[in-house]
Amino acid sequence: MFAEADVFRKDANACFKNVKQMVHTAEMPDEIQSGDRIGNIRVCPKEVSINHYNTVREYDMEKQKNIALLIDADNVCVSRIDQMIEKVSKYGDIILKRAYANWQKEIFKKWPPVLKSHAIKAVQQFDYIPGKNTTDIVLVIDAMCLLHSGLYDGFAIASSDSDFTPLTIHLREAGMFVIGVGEERTNDAFQKSCNVFIVLKNSPAQTQEHKQENPAECIEEKTCDLEKIHGFLKQAFTKYKRADGYAYATGAGMIIREYDPNFNPKQYGYRNLQGLIEAFPGKYEVKRDKSAFSYRCIAEKPCKKISQKILKRQQAILKYLEKHGQAKRKDIDQLLSLTPSSTGTILHSMVEDGLIVTEGNRKNRVYKRNHS
């Protein structure tokens, strides 16, 4: 078996005899020149560092490195792939690009065109247990295989998941140049374990331009996303409901991040998931103890079937309130020409449905349209 080494030119001739023994050949030149390769031995004029595999590997910032880019798609936003490849390319030639995920999931439907355009190989990994992906370990196994192939000078690990910290530490100990790629929220330990950490950000100009050009679209997207979050909260409640009728919010967080790894409550104006749940008392009841926060979904009321006659009378009341601003009970009695009990039933139903509100005490009560 040949040993692999990069050595100084000035040291090459001094260790000539050792090299000859390592490659087991008598056909050796009289003098080794910079850039020569003998068997699996390459002579390099730059500085080297010895790793714990007892081989000598070049560590030169000026040299064009061969880089393997491994993307944890569960923790990377597809819209930032262009930015990622552009920035990683500044450190060398990306000769291998792989992205890891369970590509059958709905959340990855936007990825295929991007993977094709950048010639990124999609590595499929099924989830053996619902709610827990196994792509991380597959990425680590591939990284180890690529490390021992001896074809790469550096690795770029694209993820905001700090679980990859032991991997990046191991790669650096093996003499690899390690580039981390992730969001600003990435754990400090992961960032510092890399030689270089690239923070991916949305361009402020592009973000502001998009909001100015499509304000309605931005609001609609945010509202739509929030409805999805409510759907996930309901799904988590059904799955993790305890005997007391409540579910821990941590289970909901796991399910939400399974479908949207970049989920952040601050995007919706809430400090954390607990704050988001508490902001919707009509949807959830909450429960706190010393160590955890729990919630339960409030059953939605079934839709009422309203007859056409009642519907027309409700519309008449709303038009009257829109025109006059408010109305007393006697005004509505005259408008509908009904018995007081029938009018009261209609008004009570409209208050329950949130169509109108009441102000004042029983004697001086007035009705107004609800604009909230």
Secondary structure as GFF3:
##gff-version 3
##sequence-region A 1 372
A	DSSP	beta_strand	5	7	.	.	.	ID=ss1
A	DSSP	alpha_helix	9	12	.	.	.	ID=ss2
A	DSSP	alpha_helix	16	23	.	.	.	ID=ss3
A	DSSP	beta_strand	37	38	.	.	.	ID=ss4
A	DSSP	beta_strand	41	43	.	.	.	ID=ss5
A	DSSP	beta_strand	48	50	.	.	.	ID=ss6
A	DSSP	beta_strand	56	58	.	.	.	ID=ss7
A	DSSP	beta_strand	65	72	.	.	.	ID=ss8
A	DSSP	three_ten_helix	73	75	.	.	.	ID=ss9
A	DSSP	three_ten_helix	78	80	.	.	.	ID=ss10
A	DSSP	alpha_helix	81	88	.	.	.	ID=ss11
A	DSSP	three_ten_helix	89	91	.	.	.	ID=ss12
A	DSSP	beta_strand	92	101	.	.	.	ID=ss13
A	DSSP	three_ten_helix	106	108	.	.	.	ID=ss14
A	DSSP	alpha_helix	111	117	.	.	.	ID=ss15
A	DSSP	beta_strand	121	124	.	.	.	ID=ss16
A	DSSP	alpha_helix	135	149	.	.	.	ID=ss17
A	DSSP	beta_strand	154	158	.	.	.	ID=ss18
A	DSSP	three_ten_helix	162	164	.	.	.	ID=ss19
A	DSSP	alpha_helix	165	173	.	.	.	ID=ss20
A	DSSP	beta_strand	177	182	.	.	.	ID=ss21
A	DSSP	alpha_helix	188	192	.	.	.	ID=ss22
A	DSSP	beta_strand	196	199	.	.	.	ID=ss23
A	DSSP	alpha_helix	204	213	.	.	.	ID=ss24
A	DSSP	alpha_helix	215	240	.	.	.	ID=ss25
A	DSSP	beta_strand	247	248	.	.	.	ID=ss26
A	DSSP	alpha_helix	249	259	.	.	.	ID=ss27
A	DSSP	three_ten_helix	265	268	.	.	.	ID=ss28
A	DSSP	alpha_helix	273	278	.	.	.	ID=ss29
A	DSSP	beta_strand	284	288	.	.	.	ID=ss30
A	DSSP	beta_strand	293	297	.	.	.	ID=ss31
A	DSSP	alpha_helix	308	324	.	.	.	ID=ss32
A	DSSP	beta_strand	327	328	.	.	.	ID=ss33
A	DSSP	alpha_helix	329	336	.	.	.	ID=ss34
A	DSSP	alpha_helix	340	352	.	.	.	ID=ss35
A	DSSP	beta_strand	356	359	.	.	.	ID=ss36
A	DSSP	beta_strand	366	369	.	.	.	ID=ss37
###
